[in-house]
Amino acid sequence: MAKRTQKAGATAKFGARYGVSVRRNAGSAMAKKSRKYTCPVCQYKKVTRKSVGIWHCNKCDYTFAGGAWEPFTRASDANSRILRRSVEGATTADMAFIAQQAAMDYERSLVESEEE
């Protein structure tokens, strides 16, 4: 006989209430919350959530702030890129200029190698 229903997983406690999409979104959020993540300090997969936005590595005891459901969000990735650029002293325009100069140097080296 064919299987008629799917397993509900962590959202089984909601039963048939609230609708499919709400239960699906709640299930993905609950899975993100309870998953173990990689520590930014020791690189082990031991980071767990202590409370909303507080993440703790059980190996090296490093505690840091992150997102509500995940320790690293898209906004935190963008902020870390901006901070890295400001620490290195290069702005976006500087990075574009450096890339343009590198491309021109590469083209010059190709032309010189062809001439030899």
Z-matrix of the N, CA and C atoms (Angstrom, degrees):
N
C 1 1.439
C 2 1.523 1 109.07
N 3 1.306 2 117.41 1 142.78
C 4 1.460 3 122.45 2 -176.29
C 5 1.521 4 111.42 3 -73.98
N 6 1.322 5 114.03 4 150.66
C 7 1.465 6 120.08 5 177.07
C 8 1.531 7 108.15 6 -73.95
N 9 1.310 8 117.74 7 131.64
C 10 1.457 9 120.50 8 -173.86
C 11 1.523 10 113.58 9 -100.03
N 12 1.309 11 118.14 10 -29.07
C 13 1.463 12 120.03 11 -175.74
C 14 1.522 13 110.01 12 -127.23
N 15 1.326 14 115.54 13 159.07
C 16 1.450 15 120.82 14 176.06
C 17 1.519 16 109.72 15 -96.18
N 18 1.327 17 115.68 16 156.85
C 19 1.451 18 119.37 17 176.10
C 20 1.517 19 108.92 18 -75.47
N 21 1.309 20 116.70 19 136.41
C 22 1.464 21 120.89 20 -173.78
C 23 1.516 22 112.09 21 -86.02
N 24 1.322 23 118.99 22 -20.67
C 25 1.468 24 120.93 23 179.62
C 26 1.515 25 112.14 24 71.12
N 27 1.337 26 115.62 25 -136.11
C 28 1.464 27 120.55 26 -175.52
C 29 1.518 28 112.03 27 -69.66
N 30 1.327 29 117.51 28 -20.27
C 31 1.459 30 119.79 29 -178.22
C 32 1.526 31 112.33 30 -91.73
N 33 1.314 32 117.72 31 10.87
C 34 1.468 33 120.47 32 178.97
C 35 1.519 34 111.06 33 -63.41
N 36 1.334 35 116.66 34 -25.35
C 37 1.468 36 120.03 35 -179.22
C 38 1.525 37 112.26 36 -66.43
N 39 1.359 38 117.71 37 -18.54
C 40 1.457 39 120.42 38 179.16
C 41 1.522 40 112.31 39 -83.01
N 42 1.332 41 116.46 40 -15.62
C 43 1.457 42 120.29 41 179.75
C 44 1.510 43 111.21 42 66.56
N 45 1.327 44 116.40 43 -137.02
C 46 1.461 45 121.39 44 -179.11
C 47 1.527 46 111.06 45 -94.33
N 48 1.304 47 117.89 46 8.93
C 49 1.464 48 121.49 47 -175.52
C 50 1.526 49 112.31 48 -83.87
N 51 1.298 50 116.85 49 159.56
C 52 1.476 51 127.68 50 168.82
C 53 1.520 52 115.41 51 77.81
N 54 1.288 53 121.18 52 -12.67
C 55 1.456 54 121.73 53 177.49
C 56 1.521 55 112.55 54 95.87
N 57 1.323 56 115.47 55 157.77
C 58 1.462 57 121.91 56 -173.79
C 59 1.524 58 111.46 57 -67.50
N 60 1.336 59 117.56 58 -47.81
C 61 1.464 60 119.54 59 -174.86
C 62 1.523 61 111.34 60 -66.54
N 63 1.310 62 118.41 61 -36.77
C 64 1.462 63 120.87 62 178.40
C 65 1.525 64 110.27 63 -66.07
N 66 1.326 65 116.43 64 -43.45
C 67 1.467 66 119.43 65 178.00
C 68 1.518 67 111.26 66 -65.16
N 69 1.339 68 117.66 67 -37.75
C 70 1.463 69 120.99 68 178.85
C 71 1.530 70 110.79 69 -64.62
N 72 1.331 71 117.08 70 -45.62
C 73 1.463 72 120.55 71 178.56
C 74 1.529 73 111.40 72 -63.77
N 75 1.317 74 116.36 73 -40.56
C 76 1.468 75 120.10 74 178.37
C 77 1.523 76 110.29 75 -64.61
N 78 1.327 77 117.13 76 -39.00
C 79 1.462 78 120.51 77 178.84
C 80 1.512 79 112.51 78 -64.34
N 81 1.342 80 117.31 79 -41.28
C 82 1.468 81 119.36 80 179.45
C 83 1.523 82 110.41 81 -68.52
N 84 1.330 83 118.11 82 -37.41
C 85 1.466 84 120.72 83 177.77
C 86 1.524 85 110.84 84 -65.91
N 87 1.315 86 117.43 85 -41.13
C 88 1.466 87 120.75 86 179.35
C 89 1.520 88 110.99 87 -66.93
N 90 1.333 89 117.45 88 -35.17
C 91 1.463 90 120.42 89 178.34
C 92 1.525 91 110.70 90 -68.90
N 93 1.336 92 117.63 91 -40.62
C 94 1.461 93 121.10 92 177.61
C 95 1.517 94 110.88 93 -63.12
N 96 1.327 95 115.74 94 -39.37
C 97 1.461 96 121.45 95 -176.55
C 98 1.521 97 111.92 96 -65.29
N 99 1.310 98 117.35 97 -39.85
C 100 1.458 99 119.98 98 -173.26
C 101 1.528 100 113.86 99 -93.60
N 102 1.319 101 118.12 100 -6.16
C 103 1.462 102 121.97 101 -179.44
C 104 1.525 103 110.63 102 -70.94
N 105 1.329 104 117.20 103 153.74
C 106 1.465 105 121.61 104 174.50
C 107 1.522 106 108.63 105 -92.16
N 108 1.331 107 115.97 106 139.61
C 109 1.457 108 122.04 107 -177.44
C 110 1.520 109 110.44 108 -118.97
N 111 1.332 110 116.35 109 167.50
C 112 1.455 111 122.45 110 -178.61
C 113 1.526 112 109.69 111 -82.13
N 114 1.321 113 116.31 112 134.07
C 115 1.467 114 122.27 113 -179.78
C 116 1.529 115 109.37 114 -74.75
N 117 1.345 116 118.06 115 135.62
C 118 1.464 117 119.66 116 178.45
C 119 1.523 118 113.56 117 -72.78
N 120 1.333 119 117.68 118 -14.60
C 121 1.466 120 121.32 119 -178.31
C 122 1.524 121 111.38 120 -96.21
N 123 1.332 122 117.25 121 -57.00
C 124 1.463 123 120.39 122 -174.15
C 125 1.529 124 113.55 123 -98.20
N 126 1.330 125 118.77 124 -7.18
C 127 1.463 126 124.77 125 176.74
C 128 1.528 127 113.96 126 65.85
N 129 1.327 128 118.09 127 17.48
C 130 1.462 129 121.27 128 174.57
C 131 1.520 130 109.16 129 -94.20
N 132 1.309 131 116.59 130 153.81
C 133 1.458 132 121.72 131 -179.49
C 134 1.528 133 109.08 132 -87.88
N 135 1.343 134 115.23 133 71.24
C 136 1.456 135 120.90 134 -175.02
C 137 1.521 136 113.08 135 -130.67
N 138 1.327 137 119.16 136 10.53
C 139 1.463 138 121.53 137 -177.04
C 140 1.519 139 109.38 138 -83.93
N 141 1.329 140 116.08 139 125.91
C 142 1.457 141 122.27 140 177.13
C 143 1.518 142 109.27 141 -126.80
N 144 1.318 143 115.82 142 162.51
C 145 1.455 144 121.20 143 -178.81
C 146 1.514 145 110.46 144 -87.76
N 147 1.331 146 116.80 145 128.87
C 148 1.457 147 121.63 146 176.56
C 149 1.523 148 110.94 147 -91.41
N 150 1.320 149 117.26 148 -46.54
C 151 1.454 150 123.04 149 173.89
C 152 1.522 151 107.15 150 -154.08
N 153 1.326 152 117.27 151 -172.83
C 154 1.462 153 120.25 152 -175.17
C 155 1.527 154 109.89 153 -62.16
N 156 1.329 155 116.28 154 113.21
C 157 1.453 156 121.58 155 176.96
C 158 1.513 157 115.26 156 84.20
N 159 1.328 158 119.28 157 -1.69
C 160 1.467 159 122.69 158 179.44
C 161 1.522 160 108.12 159 -111.33
N 162 1.336 161 116.03 160 121.33
C 163 1.456 162 122.93 161 -177.35
C 164 1.519 163 109.27 162 -121.11
N 165 1.328 164 116.56 163 143.14
C 166 1.464 165 121.65 164 -173.08
C 167 1.523 166 110.04 165 -137.74
N 168 1.354 167 115.71 166 133.48
C 169 1.454 168 120.91 167 175.24
C 170 1.527 169 108.23 168 -89.78
N 171 1.324 170 116.71 169 125.80
C 172 1.460 171 121.01 170 -178.04
C 173 1.529 172 112.41 171 -79.63
N 174 1.331 173 118.02 172 -11.19
C 175 1.457 174 120.07 173 179.60
C 176 1.516 175 112.16 174 -90.14
N 177 1.359 176 116.31 175 -52.07
C 178 1.475 177 118.92 176 -175.17
C 179 1.527 178 112.84 177 -105.54
N 180 1.313 179 118.42 178 6.13
C 181 1.475 180 124.13 179 179.04
C 182 1.524 181 112.92 180 59.57
N 183 1.318 182 118.09 181 30.11
C 184 1.460 183 121.78 182 177.33
C 185 1.522 184 108.19 183 -86.33
N 186 1.326 185 117.40 184 125.79
C 187 1.456 186 122.94 185 178.45
C 188 1.517 187 108.51 186 -115.96
N 189 1.325 188 116.13 187 133.94
C 190 1.462 189 119.72 188 -178.54
C 191 1.516 190 109.99 189 -147.78
N 192 1.330 191 114.97 190 165.48
C 193 1.457 192 121.49 191 178.89
C 194 1.518 193 109.29 192 -92.41
N 195 1.310 194 115.51 193 144.78
C 196 1.457 195 120.71 194 178.79
C 197 1.513 196 109.65 195 -151.20
N 198 1.312 197 115.98 196 -155.46
C 199 1.448 198 120.50 197 179.11
C 200 1.520 199 111.52 198 -78.49
N 201 1.314 200 115.76 199 173.01
C 202 1.456 201 120.18 200 -179.71
C 203 1.522 202 111.60 201 -69.80
N 204 1.337 203 117.07 202 -38.94
C 205 1.458 204 120.38 203 -176.52
C 206 1.517 205 112.89 204 -107.25
N 207 1.335 206 117.60 205 -27.58
C 208 1.460 207 122.58 206 -179.77
C 209 1.525 208 109.01 207 -131.24
N 210 1.321 209 118.58 208 147.67
C 211 1.468 210 119.28 209 -179.30
C 212 1.517 211 113.27 210 -70.36
N 213 1.331 212 117.79 211 -29.17
C 214 1.453 213 121.27 212 -177.75
C 215 1.522 214 108.69 213 -122.73
N 216 1.322 215 116.70 214 118.23
C 217 1.452 216 121.85 215 -179.18
C 218 1.522 217 109.98 216 -105.52
N 219 1.313 218 117.07 217 171.19
C 220 1.466 219 120.22 218 177.14
C 221 1.521 220 110.69 219 -62.56
N 222 1.324 221 117.00 220 -37.30
C 223 1.467 222 120.41 221 179.45
C 224 1.525 223 110.79 222 -66.10
N 225 1.332 224 117.62 223 -38.81
C 226 1.465 225 119.56 224 179.81
C 227 1.531 226 110.80 225 -69.14
N 228 1.336 227 117.55 226 -33.98
C 229 1.463 228 120.30 227 175.49
C 230 1.525 229 110.87 228 -64.25
N 231 1.337 230 116.50 229 -42.83
C 232 1.469 231 120.32 230 178.87
C 233 1.524 232 110.65 231 -65.09
N 234 1.334 233 116.63 232 -41.14
C 235 1.465 234 119.89 233 179.06
C 236 1.517 235 111.52 234 -64.61
N 237 1.313 236 117.81 235 -39.12
C 238 1.462 237 119.51 236 -179.88
C 239 1.527 238 110.82 237 -67.80
N 240 1.345 239 117.64 238 -35.45
C 241 1.465 240 119.99 239 174.99
C 242 1.521 241 111.11 240 -63.98
N 243 1.328 242 116.88 241 -43.41
C 244 1.467 243 120.90 242 179.88
C 245 1.522 244 110.19 243 -63.65
N 246 1.325 245 117.31 244 -43.59
C 247 1.465 246 120.79 245 179.27
C 248 1.516 247 111.56 246 -64.04
N 249 1.331 248 116.44 247 -41.37
C 250 1.456 249 119.78 248 179.47
C 251 1.526 250 110.82 249 -62.17
N 252 1.331 251 116.75 250 -42.75
C 253 1.460 252 120.07 251 178.72
C 254 1.522 253 111.31 252 -64.91
N 255 1.337 254 117.36 253 -40.01
C 256 1.461 255 119.13 254 -178.47
C 257 1.525 256 111.01 255 -69.99
N 258 1.330 257 117.59 256 -33.73
C 259 1.463 258 120.64 257 177.66
C 260 1.520 259 110.16 258 -69.00
N 261 1.324 260 116.16 259 -39.21
C 262 1.457 261 120.35 260 179.00
C 263 1.525 262 111.63 261 -74.93
N 264 1.332 263 117.30 262 -14.60
C 265 1.455 264 120.98 263 177.05
C 266 1.509 265 114.53 264 85.80
N 267 1.306 266 118.43 265 13.66
C 268 1.457 267 121.22 266 -178.82
C 269 1.522 268 109.59 267 -112.15
N 270 1.319 269 116.52 268 130.67
C 271 1.456 270 121.14 269 174.72
C 272 1.519 271 108.86 270 -91.48
N 273 1.310 272 116.33 271 178.73
C 274 1.460 273 120.20 272 -179.96
C 275 1.523 274 110.86 273 -64.15
N 276 1.334 275 116.30 274 -40.29
C 277 1.463 276 119.79 275 178.47
C 278 1.527 277 110.66 276 -64.85
N 279 1.343 278 116.73 277 -38.97
C 280 1.459 279 120.23 278 177.24
C 281 1.523 280 111.20 279 -62.72
N 282 1.336 281 115.92 280 -42.18
C 283 1.459 282 120.01 281 -179.84
C 284 1.537 283 110.31 282 -63.54
N 285 1.330 284 117.50 283 -39.78
C 286 1.461 285 120.48 284 178.00
C 287 1.531 286 110.50 285 -65.01
N 288 1.323 287 116.95 286 -41.07
C 289 1.464 288 120.76 287 179.10
C 290 1.523 289 111.07 288 -64.71
N 291 1.332 290 116.26 289 -41.80
C 292 1.471 291 121.02 290 179.04
C 293 1.530 292 110.20 291 -62.97
N 294 1.337 293 116.78 292 -42.05
C 295 1.463 294 120.54 293 179.08
C 296 1.526 295 110.89 294 -65.48
N 297 1.329 296 116.53 295 -38.99
C 298 1.464 297 120.40 296 178.80
C 299 1.532 298 110.61 297 -65.42
N 300 1.333 299 116.73 298 -42.26
C 301 1.461 300 120.60 299 178.45
C 302 1.529 301 111.01 300 -63.67
N 303 1.327 302 116.49 301 -40.76
C 304 1.464 303 120.14 302 179.27
C 305 1.522 304 110.83 303 -64.13
N 306 1.324 305 117.24 304 -39.04
C 307 1.459 306 120.95 305 178.65
C 308 1.528 307 110.82 306 -65.31
N 309 1.325 308 116.31 307 -41.63
C 310 1.467 309 119.67 308 179.47
C 311 1.524 310 111.05 309 -67.16
N 312 1.329 311 118.15 310 -39.75
C 313 1.466 312 121.43 311 176.91
C 314 1.527 313 111.28 312 -62.51
N 315 1.328 314 115.79 313 -39.41
C 316 1.459 315 120.52 314 178.55
C 317 1.525 316 110.77 315 -64.19
N 318 1.331 317 116.72 316 -44.02
C 319 1.467 318 120.62 317 177.94
C 320 1.526 319 110.66 318 -61.65
N 321 1.331 320 117.27 319 -42.08
C 322 1.469 321 120.59 320 178.39
C 323 1.518 322 111.31 321 -61.48
N 324 1.333 323 116.40 322 -41.81
C 325 1.465 324 119.49 323 -179.46
C 326 1.534 325 110.58 324 -65.88
N 327 1.319 326 118.53 325 -36.06
C 328 1.460 327 121.35 326 177.17
C 329 1.525 328 110.95 327 -64.97
N 330 1.341 329 116.51 328 -42.64
C 331 1.465 330 120.56 329 -179.96
C 332 1.518 331 109.84 330 -64.78
N 333 1.347 332 117.27 331 -43.08
C 334 1.465 333 120.84 332 -179.73
C 335 1.518 334 112.03 333 -64.76
N 336 1.330 335 116.69 334 -37.47
C 337 1.465 336 118.94 335 179.30
C 338 1.522 337 111.60 336 -69.70
N 339 1.334 338 117.49 337 -31.33
C 340 1.461 339 120.87 338 178.28
C 341 1.534 340 110.94 339 -72.09
N 342 1.350 341 116.35 340 -34.07
C 343 1.450 342 120.39 341 -179.79
C 344 1.530 343 111.47 342 -69.78
N 345 1.297 344 117.86 343 -32.41
C 346 1.479 345 122.31 344 -179.06
C 347 1.480 346 109.10 345 -76.24
